[in-house]
């Protein structure tokens, strides 16, 4: 009897299940469909043989990609070779995907079956899988499925951001829609404003220019010579501007109210803004086509190439089409009508908008369209599958089409395709090398900027987190230098006593010049100025110099001595600068003593 096993792929791992009563199952499929929903009955039919969990989400993604591509992964191979019987002829393996079944049968030699009873059994396994595997809950199984689904989708849609043809499809569709809407709105403006100024329609043909003129002119009775320069700017023609001015004076249109004129101007401004947006969108489309399909856009233009890509669905689909399909792409209705009525099939579809077919003679339109479709197919494949897309091949293919046109007209024999492609290959290699050099330079500049930015952020964070004692000294020295310049003016205003909570810079200055000052000062100076005792009492040696005069201020000097012990020792440069300032102040004090 043949043993029937079922392979089930889940987000958490592979499961191998054995089926009981194989003959009954094969004969009674409706009963199997009923027993799938009942867990008790399903347990009587299916038995879990082995379960191989995935070690990580990355391994799960690799196995999911392998199963979707019909490749036997090493984990799956190990599971089947370990738990399936060694006699392969007596084993029948049920799988859900025919691709993976064919791969297993080819590589491992097991007979595989899909569909029928296997599909119903797999449906039941999928429903009751969390009950079949111990330790697996319904919530964890759902989370694993969700995570694997997201990672699998992201892996499938990975692409180069600069070469996205979806943006081209959307932009060309929007461009066509804008053309229809702008034409409809412009006709509405022509009819609406034509009641007031009907002669303007015959003078101006362009829709956007007409709407701009309707905004500028407004009421035709107010149009005069002052607006003539503005009209010339809009029409780019002095004769037309003069004709508009003359027509406004002898117009047969009806008068218009201010409210109606406001509505017309508002609507015409909307039409003008739409036309300006249409121009910017066309510029965006040109830049995207130069990035995604440079050869195709160089051959037949950006608009026609974008329409071909949009009609095919993507650049990859267009590259897969043969030249005969590209030729009639966009003329499917005419093709099926011709096949139904057994008439003549169409010669061209969307490529009819190319300038080559318009320039060809009537008898040569079919031949040049076939030749152009061939070159478009080549250009789309080059753009799709080249690593560094360049417009070199498109320009060479365009030259070939030009030569073929001249051959139809004059009979001049064009160059061979082999020679042209050899030239294009050499030029394309040079262009690709230049492009790669530019990209490398840009990447280096970006990396340098990123390093500088990170270094600046790290430096700023280190400065904010911890400041060194040297930085504190530098910060305290800056205000000292500023105060030294202002010191001579502030000396008479200082009091004899100071609060001990003052900054350390002030006591340093007192200590630095008070020693030399006391040695050369007279007794009259100490009694005359109220600010001198403050500076003289900053060091302990001052008491022995002027004993009679300073007897009354010993209590103050004691306080000063206590404060001076807490002061930090000043550095060498500070003492040098303070000695200069003290010599200047000595001279000033001596002059004051002589005057007294």
C-alpha positions as CSV (number, residue, x, y, z in Angstrom):
1,X,0.0,0.0,0.0
2,X,1.3,3.5,-0.9
3,X,2.0,5.8,2.0
4,X,0.5,9.3,1.5
5,X,2.3,12.2,3.2
6,X,1.5,15.9,2.9
7,X,4.0,18.8,3.0
8,X,2.7,22.0,4.5
9,X,4.7,25.3,4.3
10,X,4.0,27.8,7.1
11,X,5.6,31.0,8.2
12,X,7.1,29.3,11.3
13,X,8.5,26.2,9.5
14,X,7.8,23.1,7.4
15,X,5.4,20.4,8.6
16,X,5.3,16.9,7.3
17,X,2.0,15.0,7.9
18,X,0.9,11.4,7.3
19,X,-2.6,10.5,6.3
20,X,-4.5,7.5,7.7
21,X,-6.9,5.4,5.6
22,X,-5.6,6.5,2.3
23,X,-8.0,4.3,0.2
24,X,-11.1,5.8,1.9
25,X,-9.8,9.3,1.5
26,X,-9.2,8.8,-2.2
27,X,-12.7,7.4,-2.7
28,X,-14.7,9.6,-0.4
29,X,-13.6,13.2,-1.2
30,X,-16.9,14.9,-0.1
31,X,-16.6,13.3,3.4
32,X,-13.1,14.7,3.6
33,X,-14.4,18.2,2.8
34,X,-16.9,17.8,5.7
35,X,-14.3,16.4,8.1
36,X,-11.9,19.3,7.5
37,X,-14.0,21.7,9.6
38,X,-14.3,19.4,12.6
39,X,-11.1,19.2,14.6
40,X,-11.9,15.8,16.1
41,X,-12.6,14.1,12.8
42,X,-9.6,15.8,11.3
43,X,-7.3,14.4,14.0
44,X,-8.5,10.9,13.0
45,X,-7.4,11.6,9.4
46,X,-4.1,13.5,9.8
47,X,-1.1,12.8,12.0
48,X,1.9,15.1,12.4
49,X,5.1,13.3,11.5
50,X,7.7,16.1,11.8
51,X,7.9,19.8,12.2
52,X,11.0,21.8,11.2
53,X,10.8,25.4,12.6
54,X,12.8,28.3,11.0
55,X,15.6,29.6,13.1
56,X,15.1,33.3,12.2
57,X,13.0,35.6,10.0
58,X,15.8,35.7,7.5
59,X,15.8,31.9,7.1
60,X,12.0,32.0,6.7
61,X,12.3,34.6,4.0
62,X,14.9,32.5,2.1
63,X,12.7,29.4,2.3
64,X,9.6,31.4,1.1
65,X,11.5,32.8,-1.9
66,X,12.8,29.3,-2.7
67,X,9.2,27.8,-2.6
68,X,7.8,30.6,-4.7
69,X,10.5,30.1,-7.3
70,X,10.2,26.3,-7.3
71,X,13.6,25.6,-5.8
72,X,14.2,22.9,-3.1
73,X,15.9,24.6,-0.1
74,X,18.4,22.8,2.0
75,X,16.1,22.8,5.0
76,X,13.3,21.2,3.0
77,X,15.7,18.6,1.5
78,X,16.9,17.7,5.0
79,X,13.4,17.3,6.3
80,X,12.2,15.1,3.5
81,X,15.3,12.9,3.4
82,X,15.1,12.4,7.2
83,X,11.5,11.7,7.8
84,X,10.2,10.1,4.6
85,X,10.7,6.3,4.1
86,X,13.7,5.2,2.2
87,X,11.7,3.2,-0.3
88,X,10.7,6.1,-2.5
89,X,8.4,4.1,-4.8
90,X,6.0,3.4,-1.9
91,X,5.7,7.1,-0.9
92,X,3.3,9.6,-2.4
93,X,3.9,13.2,-1.3
94,X,1.1,15.8,-1.5
95,X,2.2,19.4,-2.1
96,X,0.2,22.6,-2.7
97,X,2.4,24.2,-5.4
98,X,3.0,22.2,-8.7
99,X,6.4,24.0,-9.1
100,X,7.8,22.8,-5.9
101,X,6.3,19.3,-6.5
102,X,8.1,19.0,-9.8
103,X,11.4,20.2,-8.3
104,X,11.1,17.6,-5.4
105,X,10.3,14.8,-7.9
106,X,13.2,15.8,-10.1
107,X,15.8,16.2,-7.3
108,X,14.7,13.7,-4.7
109,X,12.8,11.1,-6.7
110,X,9.5,11.2,-4.6
111,X,6.2,11.0,-6.5
112,X,4.3,14.2,-5.9
113,X,0.5,14.9,-6.2
114,X,-1.4,18.2,-6.2
115,X,-5.0,19.2,-6.3
116,X,-8.1,17.1,-5.4
117,X,-7.9,15.5,-1.9
118,X,-4.5,17.1,-1.2
119,X,-6.0,20.6,-1.6
120,X,-8.7,19.8,0.9
121,X,-6.3,18.3,3.4
122,X,-4.0,21.3,3.1
123,X,-7.0,23.6,3.8
124,X,-7.7,21.6,7.0
125,X,-4.0,21.7,8.0
126,X,-4.0,25.5,7.5
127,X,-7.1,25.9,9.6
128,X,-6.0,23.6,12.5
129,X,-2.2,24.1,12.3
130,X,-1.8,25.7,15.7
131,X,-3.6,22.7,17.3
132,X,-1.4,20.2,15.5
133,X,1.9,21.7,16.6
134,X,2.5,21.8,20.4
135,X,3.6,25.1,21.8
136,X,2.2,27.1,18.8
137,X,-0.7,29.5,19.5
138,X,-3.0,31.1,17.0
139,X,-1.7,34.6,17.9
140,X,1.9,33.7,17.4
141,X,1.2,31.9,14.1
142,X,-0.7,35.1,12.8
143,X,2.2,37.3,13.9
144,X,4.7,35.1,12.0
145,X,2.5,35.1,8.9
146,X,2.2,38.9,9.0
147,X,6.0,39.4,9.5
148,X,6.9,37.0,6.7
149,X,4.3,38.6,4.4
150,X,5.7,42.1,4.9
151,X,9.3,40.9,4.4
152,X,8.4,38.9,1.4
153,X,6.6,41.8,-0.2
154,X,9.5,44.2,0.5
155,X,11.9,41.7,-1.0
156,X,9.8,41.4,-4.2
157,X,9.4,45.1,-4.8
158,X,13.0,46.0,-4.2
159,X,14.2,48.4,-6.9
160,X,16.5,51.3,-7.6
161,X,14.8,54.5,-6.5
162,X,16.2,56.5,-9.4
163,X,14.8,54.1,-12.0
164,X,11.2,53.8,-11.1
165,X,8.9,53.6,-14.1
166,X,5.8,53.8,-12.0
167,X,6.4,57.6,-11.7
168,X,6.5,57.8,-15.5
169,X,3.2,56.0,-15.9
170,X,1.5,58.3,-13.4
171,X,2.9,61.5,-14.8
172,X,2.1,60.7,-18.4
173,X,-1.4,59.8,-17.4
174,X,-1.8,63.0,-15.5
175,X,-0.3,64.9,-18.4
176,X,-2.9,63.5,-20.8
177,X,-5.7,64.3,-18.3
178,X,-4.4,67.9,-17.9
179,X,-4.4,68.4,-21.6
180,X,-8.1,67.4,-21.8
181,X,-9.1,69.6,-18.9
182,X,-7.1,72.6,-20.0
183,X,-8.7,72.5,-23.4
184,X,-12.2,72.2,-21.9
185,X,-11.6,75.0,-19.5
186,X,-10.0,77.2,-22.1
187,X,-13.0,76.8,-24.4
188,X,-15.2,77.8,-21.5
189,X,-13.2,80.9,-20.9
190,X,-13.4,81.8,-24.6
191,X,-17.2,81.4,-24.7
192,X,-17.6,83.3,-21.4
193,X,-15.3,86.2,-22.2
194,X,-16.4,86.2,-25.8
195,X,-19.7,87.8,-25.0
196,X,-17.8,90.9,-23.8
197,X,-14.8,90.9,-26.3
198,X,-15.6,88.5,-29.2
199,X,-12.8,89.9,-31.5
200,X,-10.0,88.6,-29.2
201,X,-10.8,84.9,-30.2
202,X,-9.8,85.6,-33.8
203,X,-6.6,87.4,-32.8
204,X,-5.2,84.9,-30.2
205,X,-5.2,81.2,-30.9
206,X,-3.2,79.9,-27.9
207,X,-5.4,78.9,-24.9
208,X,-3.0,79.9,-22.1
209,X,-2.2,83.2,-23.8
210,X,-5.9,83.9,-24.2
211,X,-6.6,83.3,-20.5
212,X,-3.7,85.6,-19.5
213,X,-5.0,88.3,-21.8
214,X,-8.5,88.0,-20.3
215,X,-6.9,88.6,-16.9
216,X,-5.0,91.6,-18.0
217,X,-7.6,93.3,-20.2
218,X,-10.6,92.8,-18.0
219,X,-13.1,95.4,-19.1
220,X,-12.2,96.3,-22.7
221,X,-13.4,99.9,-22.3
222,X,-10.6,100.5,-19.8
223,X,-7.9,99.2,-22.2
224,X,-5.6,102.1,-23.3
225,X,-2.1,102.8,-24.5
226,X,-0.6,102.3,-21.0
227,X,-1.4,98.5,-21.2
228,X,0.2,98.2,-24.6
229,X,3.6,97.1,-23.3
230,X,1.9,94.5,-21.1
231,X,0.1,93.1,-24.1
232,X,3.3,92.9,-26.1
233,X,4.9,90.9,-23.3
234,X,2.1,88.4,-23.3
235,X,1.6,88.0,-27.0
236,X,5.3,88.4,-27.9
237,X,4.2,90.3,-31.0
238,X,3.7,94.1,-31.3
239,X,1.3,93.7,-34.2
240,X,-1.0,91.5,-32.3
241,X,-0.9,93.8,-29.3
242,X,-1.8,96.8,-31.5
243,X,-4.6,94.8,-33.2
244,X,-6.1,93.9,-29.7
245,X,-6.0,97.6,-28.8
246,X,-7.7,98.6,-32.0
247,X,-10.3,95.8,-31.7
248,X,-11.2,96.9,-28.1
249,X,-12.1,100.4,-29.3
250,X,-14.4,99.2,-32.0
251,X,-15.7,95.9,-30.5
252,X,-19.3,94.9,-30.9
253,X,-19.4,92.9,-27.6
254,X,-21.9,93.5,-24.8
255,X,-21.1,95.3,-21.6
256,X,-20.2,93.3,-18.6
257,X,-20.7,93.9,-14.9
258,X,-18.0,94.0,-12.3
259,X,-19.1,90.8,-10.6
260,X,-19.2,88.8,-13.8
261,X,-15.7,90.1,-14.7
262,X,-14.4,89.0,-11.3
263,X,-15.6,85.5,-11.9
264,X,-14.1,85.4,-15.4
265,X,-10.8,86.6,-14.1
266,X,-10.8,84.1,-11.3
267,X,-11.6,81.2,-13.6
268,X,-9.0,82.3,-16.1
269,X,-6.4,82.5,-13.4
270,X,-7.1,78.9,-12.5
271,X,-6.7,77.8,-16.1
272,X,-3.3,79.7,-16.2
273,X,-2.1,78.0,-13.1
274,X,-3.1,74.6,-14.5
275,X,-1.2,75.3,-17.7
276,X,1.9,76.4,-15.7
277,X,1.6,73.2,-13.7
278,X,1.4,71.2,-16.9
279,X,4.7,72.7,-18.0
280,X,6.4,71.8,-14.8
281,X,5.0,68.3,-15.0
282,X,6.4,67.9,-18.5
283,X,9.8,69.0,-17.2
284,X,9.6,66.4,-14.4
285,X,8.6,63.8,-17.0
286,X,11.6,64.6,-19.1
287,X,14.0,64.3,-16.2
288,X,12.5,60.9,-15.1
289,X,12.7,59.6,-18.7
290,X,16.4,60.6,-18.9
291,X,17.0,58.5,-15.8
292,X,14.8,55.5,-16.5
293,X,14.8,55.1,-20.3
294,X,17.4,57.5,-21.8
295,X,17.9,55.5,-25.0
296,X,14.1,55.2,-25.7
297,X,13.6,58.9,-25.0
298,X,16.5,59.8,-27.3
299,X,15.0,57.7,-30.0
300,X,11.4,58.7,-30.2
301,X,11.0,61.5,-27.5
302,X,10.0,61.6,-23.9
303,X,6.2,61.7,-24.5
304,X,5.9,58.8,-26.9
305,X,8.3,56.7,-24.9
306,X,6.4,57.3,-21.7
307,X,3.1,56.4,-23.4
308,X,4.6,53.1,-24.6
309,X,5.8,52.3,-21.1
310,X,2.4,53.3,-19.6
311,X,0.5,51.2,-22.2
312,X,2.8,48.1,-21.6
313,X,2.5,48.5,-17.8
314,X,6.2,48.8,-17.1
315,X,9.6,49.1,-18.8
316,X,10.2,45.4,-18.2
317,X,7.0,44.4,-20.0
318,X,7.9,46.7,-22.9
319,X,11.3,45.1,-23.1
320,X,9.7,41.6,-23.3
321,X,7.4,42.6,-26.2
322,X,8.6,41.7,-29.7
323,X,8.9,44.5,-32.3
324,X,5.6,43.5,-34.0
325,X,3.7,44.0,-30.7
326,X,5.5,47.4,-30.1
327,X,4.5,48.5,-33.6
328,X,0.7,48.1,-33.0
329,X,0.8,48.9,-29.3
330,X,-2.2,51.2,-28.7
331,X,-4.1,50.1,-31.8
332,X,-5.6,46.9,-30.3
333,X,-9.2,47.8,-31.2
334,X,-8.4,48.3,-34.9
335,X,-6.3,45.1,-34.9
336,X,-9.1,42.9,-33.5
337,X,-11.7,44.6,-35.8
338,X,-9.4,43.9,-38.8
339,X,-9.0,40.3,-37.7
340,X,-12.7,39.9,-37.2
341,X,-13.7,41.4,-40.6
342,X,-10.6,40.0,-42.3
343,X,-9.5,43.4,-43.4
344,X,-6.1,45.2,-43.4
345,X,-4.4,45.2,-40.0
346,X,-3.1,48.6,-38.6
347,X,0.4,49.7,-39.5
348,X,1.1,51.6,-36.3
349,X,-0.2,52.5,-32.9
350,X,1.3,54.9,-30.4
351,X,4.5,55.3,-32.4
352,X,2.5,57.2,-35.0
353,X,3.1,60.3,-32.8
354,X,6.8,60.0,-33.6
355,X,8.1,62.6,-36.1
356,X,9.7,59.9,-38.3
357,X,6.3,58.5,-39.5
358,X,5.0,62.0,-40.2
359,X,8.1,62.8,-42.3
360,X,7.9,59.6,-44.3
361,X,5.9,59.4,-47.6
362,X,2.5,57.7,-47.6
363,X,3.8,54.6,-49.3
364,X,6.7,54.3,-46.9
365,X,4.8,54.8,-43.6
366,X,4.3,51.1,-43.0
367,X,8.0,50.3,-43.6
368,X,9.3,53.1,-41.5
369,X,6.9,52.2,-38.7
370,X,8.1,48.6,-38.7
371,X,11.7,49.7,-38.7
372,X,11.1,52.2,-35.9
373,X,9.3,49.6,-33.8
374,X,12.4,47.3,-34.2
375,X,14.7,50.1,-32.9
376,X,12.3,50.9,-30.0
377,X,12.3,47.3,-28.9
378,X,16.1,47.3,-28.9
379,X,16.3,50.6,-27.0
380,X,13.8,49.5,-24.3
381,X,15.8,46.3,-23.7
382,X,19.0,48.2,-23.4
383,X,17.4,50.6,-20.9
384,X,15.9,47.8,-18.9
385,X,18.8,45.5,-18.5
386,X,21.9,47.9,-18.5
387,X,23.5,48.6,-15.2
388,X,24.5,52.2,-16.1
389,X,21.9,53.6,-18.6
390,X,23.1,56.1,-21.1
391,X,21.6,57.8,-24.1
392,X,24.4,56.7,-26.5
393,X,22.5,53.8,-27.9
394,X,19.4,55.8,-28.4
395,X,21.3,58.5,-30.4
396,X,22.9,55.9,-32.6
397,X,19.5,54.2,-33.2
398,X,18.0,57.6,-34.1
399,X,20.8,58.1,-36.6
400,X,20.0,54.7,-38.2
401,X,16.3,55.7,-38.5
402,X,17.3,59.0,-40.2
403,X,19.5,57.1,-42.6
404,X,16.7,54.7,-43.4
405,X,14.4,57.7,-44.1
406,X,17.0,59.1,-46.5
407,X,17.4,55.7,-48.1
408,X,13.6,55.6,-48.9
409,X,13.8,59.1,-50.4
410,X,17.2,59.2,-52.1
411,X,18.3,55.6,-52.3
412,X,21.5,56.2,-50.3
413,X,22.6,53.0,-48.7
414,X,22.7,53.2,-44.8
415,X,25.3,51.8,-42.5
416,X,25.1,48.3,-41.3
417,X,23.7,47.7,-37.8
418,X,26.8,45.8,-36.7
419,X,29.1,48.7,-37.4
420,X,26.8,51.2,-35.7
421,X,26.6,49.0,-32.6
422,X,30.3,48.6,-32.4
423,X,30.7,52.4,-32.3
424,X,28.0,52.7,-29.8
425,X,29.6,50.1,-27.5
426,X,32.9,52.1,-27.4
427,X,31.1,55.4,-26.7
428,X,28.8,53.7,-24.1
429,X,31.8,52.3,-22.2
430,X,33.4,55.8,-22.0
431,X,30.1,57.4,-21.0
432,X,29.4,54.7,-18.3
433,X,33.0,55.2,-16.9
434,X,32.4,59.0,-16.7
435,X,29.0,58.5,-15.0
436,X,30.5,56.1,-12.5
437,X,33.3,58.5,-11.7
438,X,30.8,61.3,-11.1
439,X,28.7,59.0,-8.8
440,X,31.8,58.0,-6.9
441,X,32.8,61.7,-6.4
442,X,29.3,62.5,-5.2
443,X,29.4,59.6,-2.8
444,X,32.7,60.7,-1.4
445,X,31.4,64.2,-0.9
446,X,28.4,62.9,0.8
447,X,30.5,60.7,3.1
448,X,32.7,63.6,4.0
449,X,29.8,65.8,4.9
450,X,28.3,63.1,7.0
451,X,31.6,62.6,8.8
452,X,31.9,66.3,9.5
453,X,28.3,66.5,10.7
454,X,28.9,63.5,13.1
455,X,32.1,65.0,14.4
456,X,30.4,68.3,15.1
457,X,27.6,66.6,16.9
458,X,30.1,64.5,19.0
459,X,32.1,67.6,19.8
460,X,29.0,69.5,20.8
461,X,27.8,66.7,23.0
462,X,31.2,66.3,24.7
463,X,31.3,70.1,25.4
464,X,27.8,70.0,26.9
465,X,28.4,66.9,29.0
466,X,31.8,67.6,30.6
467,X,33.8,70.8,30.8
468,X,37.5,70.7,31.8
469,X,39.1,73.0,34.4
470,X,41.1,74.8,31.6
471,X,37.8,75.8,30.0
472,X,36.6,77.2,33.3
473,X,39.8,79.3,33.7
474,X,39.5,80.6,30.1
475,X,35.8,81.5,30.8
476,X,36.9,83.4,33.9
477,X,39.8,85.2,32.2
478,X,37.6,86.8,29.6
479,X,35.6,89.0,32.0
480,X,38.8,89.8,33.8
481,X,40.3,91.5,30.8
482,X,37.2,93.5,30.2
483,X,37.2,94.7,33.8
484,X,40.8,95.7,33.8
485,X,40.2,98.3,31.1
486,X,37.3,99.8,33.1
487,X,39.1,99.7,36.5
488,X,40.6,103.2,36.6
489,X,37.1,104.7,36.2
490,X,35.6,102.5,38.8
491,X,38.2,102.9,41.6
492,X,36.6,106.0,43.3
493,X,33.2,104.3,43.4
494,X,34.3,101.2,45.2
495,X,33.5,100.7,48.9
496,X,35.9,99.7,51.6
497,X,34.0,96.5,52.4
498,X,32.9,93.7,50.0
499,X,30.7,90.8,50.2
500,X,32.6,87.5,50.5
501,X,30.3,86.0,47.9
502,X,31.9,88.0,45.1
503,X,33.7,86.4,42.2
504,X,37.3,85.2,42.5
505,X,38.6,87.5,39.8
506,X,38.2,90.6,42.0
507,X,40.2,89.4,45.0
508,X,43.0,88.3,42.7
509,X,43.4,91.8,41.4
510,X,43.5,93.2,45.0
511,X,46.2,90.7,46.0
512,X,48.4,91.3,43.0
513,X,48.9,95.0,43.3
514,X,48.4,95.6,47.0
515,X,51.9,94.4,48.1
516,X,53.8,96.9,45.9
517,X,51.3,99.7,46.6
518,X,51.7,99.5,50.4
519,X,55.5,99.6,50.2
520,X,55.5,103.0,48.4
521,X,52.4,104.6,49.9
522,X,52.5,107.4,52.5
523,X,50.5,107.4,55.8
524,X,48.5,110.3,54.4
525,X,47.3,108.2,51.5
526,X,45.9,105.5,53.8
527,X,43.9,108.0,55.9
528,X,42.8,110.1,52.9
529,X,41.1,107.7,50.6
530,X,38.4,105.3,51.9
531,X,39.1,102.7,49.2
532,X,42.8,102.1,50.2
533,X,42.2,100.0,53.4
534,X,40.3,97.5,51.3
535,X,43.3,96.8,49.0
536,X,46.0,97.1,51.7
537,X,44.4,94.4,53.9
538,X,44.4,91.7,51.2
539,X,47.8,90.2,52.5
540,X,49.1,89.4,55.9
541,X,52.2,91.6,55.6
542,X,50.2,94.8,55.5
543,X,49.8,94.9,59.3
544,X,53.5,95.3,59.9
545,X,54.0,98.2,57.5
546,X,51.4,100.7,58.8
547,X,50.7,99.8,62.4
548,X,49.6,103.3,63.8
549,X,47.3,104.2,61.0
550,X,45.6,100.8,60.5
551,X,45.0,100.0,64.2
552,X,41.3,100.9,63.8
553,X,40.8,98.7,60.8
554,X,42.3,95.4,62.1
555,X,38.9,93.7,62.3
556,X,38.4,94.4,58.6
557,X,41.8,93.0,57.8
558,X,41.1,89.8,59.6
559,X,38.1,89.2,57.5
560,X,40.1,90.0,54.4
561,X,42.8,87.5,55.5
562,X,40.2,84.8,55.8
563,X,38.9,85.6,52.4
564,X,42.4,85.7,50.8
565,X,43.2,82.2,52.0
566,X,40.3,80.8,50.0
567,X,41.5,82.5,46.8
568,X,43.1,80.3,44.1
569,X,46.7,81.1,43.2
570,X,46.8,83.3,40.1
571,X,48.7,82.2,37.0
572,X,51.8,83.8,35.6
573,X,50.2,85.8,32.8
574,X,47.6,87.2,35.2
575,X,50.3,88.5,37.6
576,X,52.1,90.2,34.7
577,X,49.0,92.0,33.6
578,X,47.9,92.9,37.1
579,X,51.4,94.4,37.9
580,X,51.1,96.7,34.9
581,X,47.7,97.9,36.1
582,X,49.0,98.4,39.7
583,X,51.9,100.6,38.5
584,X,49.5,102.9,36.7
585,X,47.3,103.1,39.8
586,X,50.3,103.9,42.0
587,X,51.1,107.0,40.0
588,X,47.5,108.1,40.2
589,X,47.4,107.7,44.0
590,X,50.7,109.6,44.4
591,X,49.2,112.6,42.4
592,X,46.1,112.5,44.6
593,X,48.3,112.5,47.8
594,X,50.3,115.5,46.6
595,X,47.2,117.5,45.8
596,X,45.9,116.8,49.3
